[in-house]
Amino acid sequence: MSVRKWVLLASAPLFPAMAHAQTPQSEDQTSGAGMLQDIIVTAQKRAEPLQSVPVAVSAFNSETLEHARLDNLTGLRGLVPGLTINRSGASVDVPQLSLRGMSIQDVLPSLESSIGFTVDGVPIAFQRGSLMDAYDIERIEVLRGPQGVLNGKNTTGGTINVIRSRPDPAADATGKVRFTLGSFGENDYEGVIMAPIVNDLLAVKGSITVRKNNGQFRNIVTGGRNGDRDVRTFGLAFVATPTDKLNLYLALDRVENDSDLPPYSQLLTPNLITYKVPGYFGGANSPCLNPYTASICTPLTKDKNVVESRPFPGSLRLNALTGEISYQATDDIRLVSLTGLREFKEYTLGDYDSTRFALARNESNLKAHQFSEELRFETSFNGPFNLVGGFFYMNYEYTQKTNLSVDLAALPPIATGLPDWLPPGFAYLNSVDAYVTNQHNRSTALFFQADYDLTDQLRLTVGGRQTWDRKKTHYVLYSAVPGTVRDMSVLGPLVGDVSAGVSFQKFTPKVNVQYKFNPDILAYASYSRGYNTGGFSGRTGNIVTAVQPYDPEVMDAFEIGFKSELFDHRVRFNIAAFHNILDNKQENVLQVDGSRLLSSTLNVAKAKYTGVEAELTLVPTRNWTILATGGYLHAKYSEFRGNLGQGDADLSVLRLRRTPKWTAGLVSDYTIDAGTGKFGLNAALYYTSRYETDALNDPRGSIPPVARMDVGIRYELPVGDATKLEISGFVKNVTDNTTYDGITSGESPGSLVEFANPITGRTWGVSLSARF
């Protein structure tokens, strides 16, 4: 079916979809029946109505997330213009995403994201665990564009703020539970309960989520299924109000994730592939040229089938603590202390050749921890001047041991030194890419943002952040050990043991001017600077480059925007246009050096990003809400010259990764009164145009245009005065689209690493839930 037909279908009142952010959070926020609802956000570190914030921000509350059936943050695709997001193939819980063209591509912990994540205000230093479960989320705010003043470094693309529910000592006990059964053995249990322990003084919240399925992808080698999900999350939180001015919050969280790594589909080919860059080639993959293994290069994957020698498990154990002390010093001044502790351990074992032979296995043990503290003051004067400012400190460290074992049958004779090709399993190289990396990072910052009302309608905002970063690396490399038995624990002779340190500092300013034509219409213009810190590559395979730092990248961002509510608060239209200039762009690429798969981060490019984003929310009737989002992005390298493994060349002809020209979403929600209950119909259409996922634009990594539709139905029935029961059903990816999310490539002819991550196809489920 054509995209146009899907759009028409998704907008029809008989198949409406998810409520947008303007679904009321509580009854006291309701503007009136049949009108748009207010939502309060903390995008600028203080509570403000969404439409009063002169920033491009999308916000979604708990009701929206539940109707959308968001299991985790990957469900935000289509709801936010300019956003692409999916799960990485090299970890059990790491996203690959792009916002305004700034993207996360690799799971390597030494690489710091250009898109910030915060949970209850605490920034997440490492990507692990950032896809987090969505059931106990009160609100998600997606801020687009650099947010360096209030949210710190590594936010040139934007920031995703997750705000979870909190218990209220002055409220009655409340809770919600949901049970779901679905396709591929889906079996989910979710629950949250909040209750006062001491009325008006102390309250507690407990939460639990268990999600399991058997895996959607059939492995044609074993006959079983790969990609199963097994995730458990536990939470405990307390709120204390010793006085009417003092509020204390403490949250303890644990995540246990024993899911398979996302399965791979191999893209090996005997053909030589010509890249866009003159003189650069790919393909002619080594296993395809070996008569013993050539059959693996015949396309074996179709639909939701994958080819792997076995399922490959992952294991993540994450613990987190969040503490907040809020003190209302005066009616107009609030002081806040925000403390975060986070630690995790992750084990993964992957078969990166993605064939029925075990040609290349990669084992990783990763441990990490972080500590952060923010001290902040906020003012809320009635006069013309207000200020937010404070101090920030973060200390974060990781240690990763990695070991790659390669079957000599996967390598050409010139690499093995043997005259003939070898059969699979004849001999292995253990520790081909064995290393232990320890990196210790420290970041300190001072920040402020001041608002001054020049007139009743005109406001000037200025801000700045001074950041100091210190990074240390310790890298130990081992050489390969030939053998006939693969033992991933075997480490070869020591090649080198090196250490280094580097420091960076940067001031990132912001200037914003906003003008309110009336209480419902606002226009703004802004300039800001974003800063992604530098560091050391954590997977170089070379003791020289392991201690050669790469520099920070800096973005100058210009934006104009318009926000409005029209027609008696039945139409909300927000639009923003931006032009961003990125200097000293960091490019992380995979390169093959003999039998080694190396990763390098280079400062070799400049890029420009120009785009327009729009959000339109309509309330045609009191029971019907429609949201339409659209984003246009023109992203290009303005300068890019360097050596990405095949010689010095002009690389500016390449397209930036994960920069689709068009993104769009159409969602709606329609509710019908049915006796004492309510009947709801919902549907959603998401569209993303073609984009590249490979640094050298390997055509195998070009993701074609994708249109995806989700539909759902629900019936809510009150039981007594305080309890509501709901039964619901949903189908995700109705068209069963089975394209790829992206590829991993060795970026040179003869590579044995060429695989893709297939996306999840059509799934369905039914749920029974209760709220009390």
N, C-alpha and C positions, 0 to 999 in steps of 0.2 A: 504494500500500500504506500502511496506517495506521502511525503512529509506534509503536503498541503492538506491531504485528507485526514491525517492524524491531528493536525492543528484544529481542523473543524470539529473533529470528534471530541477532542479534549475540551473544547470550549462549550460544547452542548450542555444544557442544563440537566440532561438525563445522566450525564457522566461527569459531574463536577468533582473537584479534587481537594487537595489539602488546603486548609486554611493558612493564610500567610501570617506574618508576624503580628498583624493587627488584630488577631484573635485576642479577646480580653484575657489578661492574666488574672484578674479578679473582678468581682462585680462593681467595685467602686471605681473602676477605670472605664466603665462603659459610658460612652458618650450619648447613647440613645439607640433605640431599636432601629435597625436598618441603616446605621451610621458606622463609619470607620471607628476603630477602637484605638485608644492611646496605648503606647508601650513605653515604659521607662527604661532607659539604657544608662550604662556607666562607661560609655566609650571614652569620656574625658575625665575619668576618675571621680566623677560625682554624678548623682542621679539627675537626669534631664529627660524631657520628652524626646522621642526619636526625631521628630520634625524640627526640633530646636537646635540640633547638633549640626554645625557647619562642616560636616565630614561625610564622605560617601560611606554609608554603613547600612547593612542589612541585619535585621534582628528577628529572631524566631523564638516563641515561647513554648512552654511544655505541651500545650494542647496542639499546637502546630506540629511539633516533633512526633507526638503520638499518632496523630492522624496520618502523618507522612510515613509512619512505620520506620523511622530511622533507628537502625540497630546501632550505628556508630556514625561518625562524622562524614563518611563517604556519601551518605544520603543527602548532603548539602548540594551536590551537583544539580544544576538546573534551577535551584532556588536563588543562587547568587550570580549576578552577571559577571562574566570574566573568570569564573572559577572552574577548574577541572580538578577532580580528586578521585583517587582509587588506591587500593592497597598494593604495596610493593611486593614483588615476588621473592625478595631475599630475607624477609623477616615475617614474624607472625603478626606484627602490629605496628607497621610503619607506613605512613602515607606517601604517595607520589602525587604532588599537587602543584597547581600553578594558579596564581592570582595576579591579574594585570601583566601576565607574561613572565613574572618572576617565579621560578620553579624549584622544587626539590626533586632530584633525580636519583640520588644514590643513598643507600642506608648507612654508609660509613659514618661512624660517630664523630670523626674529626671534622666532618663537614657541618657547618652550622647553617640552619635553614634561613632563607630570606623571607620566610613567612612566620610570624610569631604565633605561639600557642600559649595561652594562659588558662589556668584552672583556678577559679575563685580568686583571680588576681595574681596568682603565682606563675611566673614564666617557666616553661618547660625547656630545659637546656638541651636535652636529647630527644630525638624523634620517637623513641620507643614509648609505647603507651599513649601516644597523642591521638590515636583514633578512638579512644575511650568509648565506653558504652553510653548510650543516650537516654536510658530510661529515667534516671534520676537527675536530669538536667532541667533547670527552671527556665534558662534562657541562653541562647547563643547569639553573639554579636560578631559580625564579620566586617571589619574595618578595612577598606580598600585604599591602597596607596601607602607611602611611608608613614610610620607612626613612631618615629624615633624619639620625639620629645617625651611623651608620657609612657611609651611602651618599650623604649630602649633600642639597642642595636638589633640587627638581624630581622628587621621588619620592613624592608624596602617594598615588598609586595603587599604587605598588610598584616593584620593581626586577627586571629580567631580567638575570641574570649568566650570561655565556657563558664557559666554561672550555675551552680547547683542549688537545689532547694535547701532551706535551713529551717530547723524547728523553731517554734515561737513559744516562749514560756507563758505568754498570756493567752494562748489559743487552746482550743480543745484538741484531743487526740484525733489525728487524721491518718489516712493511709491509702495505698492502692496496691493491687496485685494483678498480674496478668499471666495466663498460661497459653502457650501457642504450640500447635502441632502443624507440620507442614511438609512440603516436598523434601525428598532426600533425607528423610528421617529427622527433620527439624523438630526439636523438642526444647522449648524455652520456658524458664520460670523466672519471674521478675517480681520484686516486692519492695515497697518503701513504707515505713511507718514512722510517724512523728508524734511525740506525746510529752506533756509537761511532767517533770519529776517533782518539782516544787513550783506551785503556781506562782507566776509572775517573777520567778527567780531562775529556774533551771529547766531546760528541755533537752530531749535526746531524739536522735534520728538513727534508725537502722535501715540498711538497704542490702539487697542481695540480688544478683543476676546470674543465671546459669543458661548458657546457650550451647547447644550441641546439634550437629548434623553429621551425616555419614560421608559428606563430600559429593559434589555434583559431577565431577569429571571422571569418566571411565578410563581406566588404564588398560590399554589393549595388550600390554605385555603381561600383567598379572591377572587380568580379568576382574580385579576389584576396583575400588574407587579411591581417588586421591583428592586431597584438599579438604579433609574433614575439619570441622570446627568444634573446639572444646574450650570454652572460656567461662571462667567464674570470677565474679567481682564481689567484694564485700566492703561495706562502708559503715562507719560509726561516727556520729557527729554530735556535738554538744553546743548549746548556746546558753550563756549565763548573762543575766542583767542585774548585777548587784545594786546598781543605782539607776536612776532614769537617765544618767549621762554616760554610763559605762556599759559597753557591750563586748562580751568575750565569745569568740568562736574557735572551736577546735574540731578538726576533721581527721580521721584516720581511715586509710584506704588500702586495699590489697587487691591485686589482679593476679590470677593464675591462668595462664594461657598455654594449653598443650595442643594447639591446633597443628595440622600439617602446614608446612610451607606451601604457599600457593603453587600449583603445578605449572610445569613449563611445557611449551610446545617447541620442538627444535626446528630451526630454519636453515640447517646446513644445506649447502648446494655445491655441486661440482663446477658450476659456472662461475666465471670471473665477472664481478659486478663493477661497473664503472660509476664512480661517485661524481658529484657535481664539481668537486675540486679537481682541476686538471692534474693528472699524475697520481691520483688517489684511487685505490681499488679495494674491493672486498670480495667475499665469496671464495671460490676454489678451496673450500674447507678441507683440511687434511683428511679427516675420516672418509670423505667422499671419494678420495683417490686411492684408498686402500681396498683391494679386492675383498678382504675379509670383512670390512665394515661398510662398504659402499652402499649396501642395501638400505642403510638407515637414512640415506639422503633421498630415497623415494618418498614422496609425501605420504605420511602415515596418519596424520592427524586430520580429523574432520569433525565438524560440529563441536561437541563437548568431549571428544576423545583426546587423551594425552598419551605420550610415550615416555615412560620412566621405568628404570630397572626395579623400583619399589617406591612406596610412599616415603616421604622424608619428613621426619618430625621436627617440630620446634618446641621450645619451652621458654616461657617468660614468667618470671616472678618479680612483681613490682610492689613496693611499699611506699606510701606517701603520707606525710603529715602536713597539715595546713593550720596555722594559727593566726588569728586576727584579733587585735585589741583596738577598739574604736572608742574614743573619748570625746564627748561634746563639751569642749572647754568653755565655750560661750554659745549663745544662740546662733552666732555667725561663724564660729571657728570649730573645726573638727580635726582631731589628731588621730592618725592611724599608724599602727605597726602591723606589718604583714610578713609572716615568717613561713618559709617553705622548706621541707626536707623531702628528698625523693631518692630512692635507690632501686636498682634492678639488677637481675642476672638473666642472661639470655643464652641459650644453647641452640645452635642450628646445624643441621647436616643436610647439604644439598648436592644433587647430582647435576652439575651445570651443563653437561653435554645434552641432557634430555633425550637419551636414546635407550634402547633396550639393553645396551651394554653400559657398564659402570666405568666410563672412560675418564671422567673428571669429577671427583668428589671434593667438596669444600666443607671443612668443619670449623666452627667458630665458637669460642667461649668468650663472652663479654660480660664485664661487671662495670657498673657505673654508679655514681652518687652525685647529688648536688645539694647545696644549701644556699638559700637566698634570704635576704632581709631588706624590706623597704620601710622607711620612715617617711611619712607624708603628712602635710597639713593642707587643709582645704578651707576656703572662706565662702560664705554665701551672703554677703552684704546686700542690702537693698540699694545701696548707692551705686555709683558708676564703675567701681573697681572691684575685681575679684581675682583670687590667686590660688593656684595649686602648685606645690613645690615639695621637694624632698631629696632624700638620699637613698641610693640603691647599692647593694653589694651581693655578688654571687660568686661562689666557689664550686667548681664542678670538675670531676676527674673520671677517667675511664681507663680500663685495661682490657685489651683484646688479644687473645691468642688465636691465630688462624693457621690452618694447615691444609694444603691442597695436594691431593694424590692424583697423578695422571697415568693412565694406561699408555704404554709406549706405542700401542697399536694406533693411537690417535694422532701420533706425530709422524711427519714425513721422514724418510731415511736420512736426509741431510741433518735433521735435528737429533736423531738417535745415534747416528754414526754407524748404523748397521746396514748391510747391503740390500736387504729385502724387507718388505713389509711384514709386520708381525700379526699373528692372530690375537683377538681380544683375550686379555688375561695372561698373556705370555710373561710379561714383566711390567713392573710399575716403577714410577719415580715417586717415592714418598718425599714429602716436604719440598715439593717443587716451589711452593710459595709459602714457606713457613716463617712466621714472624710473631713477635710479641710487641705490642705498642702500648705505651702508657703516656697519656697526655693529661696535664694538670693545668687548669685554666682559672683565672681570677678576673673578675670584672667589677669595676666601681664607677659610680656615676652620681652627679648632682644634676637636678633638673628643676625647671619651673615653667609655668604657663600662666600668663596674666591676661585678663580681659578688661577692656576699658570702653565704656559706652560714651562715644563722642556726642551722640544725640540719642533721643528715644528710639531711633530706628537703626542707627549706624554703630556698629561695634568693631573695635580693633583688638585682635588677639596676637600677642607675641610670646614666643617661648624659645627655650633652648635646653640642650642637654650636653654636658661635658662627660665623656666616657674615657676611662683608662682601662686597657686590657693588658694582661700579662699571660703568656702561654709558654709552657715547657713541654718538651717531648723527650721520650726515652724509647729508642727503637732497637730491637735485637733481631737480626736476620740469620736464618739457617739455610744451608745449601741442601740440594736434593740427595736422596739416598736410593740407589737402584735396589730392587728386590723383586721377588716373585710373589710375596704376600703383602697385601695392603694393610698397613697398620697406621691409622691416623695419629696415633700417639707418638710415633717415631719422629724424632727431630734429627736432622743431619748435623754435620760439623758446623760450628759457629763461623759465620762469615764476618759479622761485625756487630759491635755494641756501641751505639752513638747516642749523644744527648745534645740538646740545644734549647735555647730560650729566645723569646722575642717579645717586644712590647709595642703597643699601638695606643694612640689617643686621638680623639676626634670630637669636635664641637658640631652639633647638628641643630641648626636654628629652624624656626617656623614663624611665618607671618600669615595671618588670615584676616580678611575684611568681610564682614557680613552686613547685609542690609535687609531689614524687615519692611516690606511694603505694607503689610498688615499682619495681624496675628497668624494668618494661615499661609502666607507666601514669604519665602526667604530666598535670597540669592547670596552667593559667597564666591570669593576668589582667594587662592592660597598659594604660597610657596613654602616648600619644606625640603629638608635634606635628610636622606637616609644613609645608613652606614652598616655594611656587613663586615664583620671583623675578618682579619686575616688569620693565618695559622700555619700548620704543618700537615702535609699529606700523611694519612695514616696507613696507606696501602701502596707503597712505592715499589717494594721489591729491590730497592737500591739504597745502600747506606749513605750515599752522597746526597741524593735528592730527598732522603728522609729528614734531613736537618736543614734543608733549604726552604725558608718560609715563603709563603705567598702573601701578597699585600691585601689590605682591605679593598673593597669596592664601594664606591660612593655614588648615590643617586641624587640628582636635582630634579624635583618634582613640581610641576605647575598644574593647577587644577581650578576649574570654575564649576559651580554647581547651582542648581535651582531646585527648591523643595516647595511643594504646594499641596494644600487640601482645598478641594473645590466642590461646588454644587452641594452645599449644606453638609459637608463632610462625608460625601458618598464617593468621592474620587480623590485618590492620592497619587500624585505624579512627581517623581524625583528623577533628575537627570544630572549627570556629571560628565565633563570632558577633561581629559588630562594629556599632558605631554611630559614624559619622563626621559631623562638623559642619564645613562649609566656609564660611569668611567671606571677603567681598570677592572673590567668584568672578569670574575672568576669562572673558569671553564674546567669542570672536572670531567676527564675522559679516561676511558680504558684503553690501554695499549698492550700489545703482545711483544715481549722480548724473548725470542726463542720459545721456550715452553712456559714462560712466566706470563701471568696476566697482571699487569701493573695498573695502578691508578695514579694519576697526576692531577694536581690542581694548578692551573696556570693563570696569570694575569696577562691576557693577550688580546683583549677585545674592548671595544666600546659599542654601545647599543642604544637605540632610541625606541621608545614605546609611546604610541599615540592612540587614543581610543575614546570611545563614548559609551556610557552605560546608562540604562534607564530602567526604572521600575514603575509599574502602573498597577494600582490596586483599585478595584471597583466593588461597590456594593449595590447591585441592580435592584435587589429586594432585601427585605429584612433577613431572609434565610440563605442568601446566596452571596458568596465572596469569590472574586476572581483576581488572580495575580498574573501579570505578564512581565517578564524580565527579558532584557536583551543587552548584549554587549558586542561592540565592534573593537577590534584591536589590530593595529598595524605595527608590527615589531620587526626590526631589522638591525643587522650589524652595520654600524657606520665605519668601524675599523676592525679588522680581524686578520692579523698576519702572524703566523707561527708555524710550529712543527707539531702536528698531532700524530706523529708516528711514521709518516711516509715522506718526510722532507718538508723544508720550508716552502710555504705557499700562501697565496692570497685566499683566505677562507671566508671573506665577507659575502661570497655568493651563497653561503649556507643560510638556511632558515633557523631561527632560534627554536630550541626545543619547547614543546608544550605551549605554543602560542597560537591557538586557533583564532582565525579571523573573526568568526561569529560564534557566539553562545546565546542560547535562548531557552526560556522556560515558560510554560503556560500551565497554571495550576488553578484549581477552584474547589469550592466546598459548598454543598447544597444540603440543607437540613429540612426535613418535613415533619411536622407534628403528626404523630400517629397515636391517637388515644392518649394514654398517660405517658407514652414514651416518645422518642425522637428517632427518626430514620434518616441516615446520612448516606449520600452517594459521593464518591470522590474519584478523581482521575488526575493524572499529571503527564505532561509531555516535556521532554528535555531534548535539546538539539545542540550538537557541537560539530563545527565544521572540521575539515581535515587539519591535522597537525603532525609534526615530526616528534619522534621520541629518541632519535639517535643523533649524537653530536655531529657526525659526518653525513647525516641525512641518508643513511642506507635506506633504499626504497622499501626494504622489508619492515622497517620501523615507521613507515608512514601510516598513520591511523586514518582510515577513510571517514567521511561524514557519518555521524551516528545520530539516529533519532530513537528515543526510548520512551515507552509509555508504561505507567503504573496505574492500576485501578484498584478501588476498594469499596467496601460497603460495610455499614455498621448499624446496629440498633441498640439504643440506650433506653433502659427501663428503670425508673426510680423504685426502690424497695424501702418503704418506710420514709421517715423524714430526712435521714442522713446518708443513705446508701444508694448507690447507683450501680446497676449491672450493665455490662455491654458485651454483645457478641459481634464479632467483626470477621471479615474475610478480605483477603487481598491477593493480587497477582502483580508481581514485579517483573519488568522487562517482558511485557505482553508479547512483543514480536519475536522474542527469543533470539535477540541479537547476540552473536557469538564471535565478535571480532576480538582483537587483542587490545590490551592496555598499553603495551610498549614492548620494546626489545632490549636485550643486552647483547652487545656485540664486541668482539675482539678488535674491531676497527682496522683489520688488515687481512690480506689474502692468507689463507692457510690456517686461520684461527679455528680452534675446536669449540669455542664458546660463541654460539649463535642461537639464542632462544627467545621466546616471547611468553608473555603471561596472558592466557585467555581470560576474558571477563566472564563473570557468572551469567548464565542464561536465565531462562524463565524459571521463576520460583513462585510458589503459592503457599498460603497458610490460613488457618482459622484460629481465632483467639477468643478466650473468655476472660473478661476482666471485671474487677469490682473496685469501687472507690467509696470510701467512707470517711 
